[in-house]
């Protein structure tokens, strides 16, 4: 899951540009999650701030590469599809299948993993 402020760069921006490099991540745990991404992986785009909603799916098009001095990295992503029904943080917190979602345990991380079961639960909600 990639979290972003829609006022600075949101789903609409990604769709307009079609693709972008996900740069500027400066947290060790978040950088490790970027390094774990592989080309072809799907990622949820989550609007933080006032919206607090998962809004779309992107795909990793380039694996982690340096983004400044080590250990910082970036990946490249491309917009794939909006969620038919955006999934709010309130709905995520209420879903029993999502109680262990990393985003809920480490809410300040801008990049967090989503297990296959958690992905399936979010897709069912969307």
PyMOL commands that set and color helices and strands:
alter all, ss='L'
color gray80, all
select helices_A, chain A and resi 11-17+28-35+89-94+96-98+102-105+116-125
alter helices_A, ss='H'
color red, helices_A
select strands_A, chain A and resi 2-4+19-22+42-47+53-66+73-88
alter strands_A, ss='S'
color yellow, strands_A
deselect
rebuild
show_as cartoon
